[in-house]
Amino acid sequence: MVKGNAHFFSTGILFFLIITGAIAWQWSKIPVKPMPSGVTGPVKVYAGDGVTEINPVKQEIHREFDNLSDFSPYLPQAVIASEDTRFYWHFGVDPYGLGRAIYINLQDRDVKQGASTLTQQLARSLFSEVGRENTAGRKIREMFVALKLEAVYSKDDILKAYLNRVYLGAGNYGFEDAAQFYFDKSAQDLDVGKRPP
């Protein structure tokens, strides 16, 4: 009996060391400080002729706000309510959301639920090393980078970076570019009644 327990214990130690080594190796692969500068301007998409713009850009430069308070007070609240209700609670990865998504996806035998937090979405958006493919490896890299971001930056810094740099369609990165494009107004002036046309 003692021999079996010793084998079980040594297997557990080996497993722990392998996991710890993998975490340390992944942790060192992608530096998060300083945070990548983001985008330099709206993305223009051209037709096959190389001349005709498919998505006309209303402003030529990308604008980012320096402070979270520069955005409409409704905007951070609305983003957290719709994308990541436990943003101020979790550490970059939401174990409840992850557990829920795994349970529902296994039950339905299909990917019906995601579990990405705002921090994970920011990691995917800013760090090309994370990748864009829909694989378990990409999800793990995304989690590692999210954990690193949360270890280095405050929640408000992460939320500000998300609001300034997340892709919002039609070549718009960040809520200021998107507000100008969709509503012809600044993200400072958005209110709860605004919806894209």
C-alpha positions in Angstrom: 0.0 0.0 0.0 2.9 2.4 0.9 4.5 1.6 -2.5 1.3 2.5 -4.4 1.0 5.8 -2.4 4.6 6.7 -3.2 4.0 6.1 -6.9 0.9 8.2 -6.9 2.7 10.9 -5.0 5.7 10.9 -7.3 3.4 11.0 -10.4 1.7 14.0 -8.8 5.0 15.8 -8.2 6.1 15.1 -11.8 2.8 16.4 -13.2 3.1 19.5 -11.0 6.6 20.2 -12.2 5.7 19.7 -15.9 2.7 22.1 -15.5 4.8 24.6 -13.6 7.6 24.4 -16.3 5.0 24.9 -19.1 3.6 27.9 -17.3 7.0 29.5 -16.7 8.0 28.8 -20.4 4.8 30.4 -21.7 5.0 33.2 -19.2 8.3 34.3 -20.6 7.4 34.1 -24.2 5.2 37.2 -24.6 6.3 40.4 -22.9 3.4 42.7 -22.0 5.3 45.8 -20.8 5.2 48.2 -22.5 1.8 47.5 -23.9 1.9 47.4 -27.8 1.0 50.8 -29.2 -2.1 49.6 -31.0 -3.2 50.9 -34.3 -1.9 53.9 -36.2 -5.1 54.7 -38.1 -8.3 53.3 -39.4 -7.9 50.3 -41.7 -8.8 50.9 -45.3 -10.1 48.0 -47.4 -9.9 48.2 -51.2 -11.7 46.3 -54.0 -9.8 44.0 -56.3 -8.9 47.0 -58.5 -6.8 48.4 -55.7 -8.4 51.8 -56.0 -12.0 51.6 -54.9 -12.5 51.8 -51.1 -14.9 49.2 -49.8 -15.1 50.9 -46.4 -14.9 54.6 -46.7 -13.0 56.0 -43.7 -14.5 59.2 -42.1 -11.3 60.2 -40.3 -7.7 59.5 -41.3 -6.2 59.2 -37.8 -6.9 56.8 -34.9 -7.6 58.7 -31.7 -7.2 57.3 -28.2 -8.2 58.8 -24.9 -5.6 59.3 -22.2 -8.0 58.7 -19.3 -10.9 56.4 -18.6 -12.9 59.5 -17.5 -12.6 60.9 -21.0 -15.1 58.4 -22.3 -18.8 58.8 -21.7 -19.6 57.5 -18.2 -22.1 55.1 -19.7 -19.6 53.4 -22.0 -17.4 51.5 -19.6 -20.5 50.4 -17.6 -22.2 49.2 -20.8 -19.2 47.3 -22.0 -18.7 45.6 -18.7 -22.4 44.7 -18.5 -22.5 43.2 -21.9 -19.0 41.6 -22.2 -17.7 40.8 -18.8 -19.9 41.3 -15.7 -17.2 40.0 -13.4 -14.4 42.2 -14.8 -13.5 43.7 -11.5 -13.7 40.4 -9.7 -11.6 38.0 -11.8 -7.8 37.9 -12.4 -7.9 38.0 -16.2 -9.6 34.6 -16.6 -13.1 34.1 -15.3 -13.3 30.6 -13.7 -17.1 30.7 -13.5 -17.5 31.8 -17.1 -14.9 29.2 -18.2 -16.7 26.4 -16.3 -20.1 27.5 -17.7 -18.8 27.5 -21.3 -17.1 24.1 -20.9 -20.3 22.6 -19.4 -22.6 24.1 -22.1 -20.3 23.2 -25.0 -19.8 19.6 -23.8 -23.5 19.3 -23.3 -24.4 20.6 -26.8 -21.3 18.9 -28.3 -20.7 22.2 -30.1 -19.1 25.5 -29.4 -22.1 27.6 -28.3 -20.5 29.6 -25.5 -17.3 31.6 -25.2 -15.6 32.5 -22.0 -13.2 35.3 -23.0 -13.0 38.1 -20.5 -12.3 41.7 -21.6 -8.6 41.1 -20.7 -8.5 38.0 -22.9 -10.1 39.9 -25.8 -7.5 42.7 -25.3 -4.7 40.1 -25.3 -6.0 38.6 -28.6 -6.4 42.0 -30.1 -3.0 43.5 -29.2 -0.6 40.5 -29.2 -0.1 38.8 -32.5 1.8 36.0 -30.7 -1.5 34.9 -29.2 -2.9 34.2 -32.7 -6.4 34.3 -34.2 -7.1 30.7 -34.9 -9.9 29.0 -33.1 -7.8 26.3 -31.2 -7.2 25.3 -27.7 -3.5 26.4 -28.0 -4.6 29.9 -28.9 -7.0 30.0 -26.0 -4.3 28.9 -23.6 -1.9 31.6 -25.0 -4.7 34.1 -24.6 -5.2 33.1 -21.0 -1.4 33.4 -20.2 -1.2 36.9 -21.7 -4.4 37.9 -19.9 -3.0 36.7 -16.6 0.3 38.7 -17.3 -1.7 41.8 -18.2 -3.6 41.6 -14.9 -0.3 41.1 -13.0 1.2 44.3 -14.5 -1.6 46.7 -15.2 -4.6 48.0 -13.1 -8.1 47.1 -14.1 -8.7 50.7 -15.2 -5.6 50.6 -17.5 -6.9 47.4 -19.0 -10.4 48.8 -19.5 -9.0 52.0 -21.0 -6.8 50.0 -23.5 -9.8 47.8 -24.4 -12.0 50.9 -25.1 -9.2 52.5 -27.1 -8.1 49.5 -29.2 -10.8 46.8 -29.6 -11.9 46.2 -33.2 -15.5 47.4 -33.7 -16.1 46.7 -37.4 -15.7 48.6 -40.7 -12.0 49.3 -40.0 -12.6 51.0 -36.7 -10.4 50.3 -33.7 -11.6 51.7 -30.4 -14.8 53.3 -29.3 -13.7 56.9 -30.4 -13.2 55.8 -34.0 -16.4 53.7 -34.0 -18.5 56.5 -32.4 -17.2 59.0 -35.1 -17.9 56.4 -37.8 -21.3 55.2 -36.7 -22.8 58.2 -35.0 -20.8 61.3 -36.1 -19.9 62.1 -32.5 -17.2 61.5 -29.9 -17.2 58.6 -27.5 -17.3 61.3 -24.8 -20.8 62.1 -25.9 -22.4 58.7 -26.3 -25.4 57.9 -24.2 -27.5 54.8 -23.5 -29.8 55.4 -26.4 -27.2 55.2 -29.2 -27.3 52.1 -31.5 -25.5 51.7 -34.8 -27.7 52.3 -37.8 
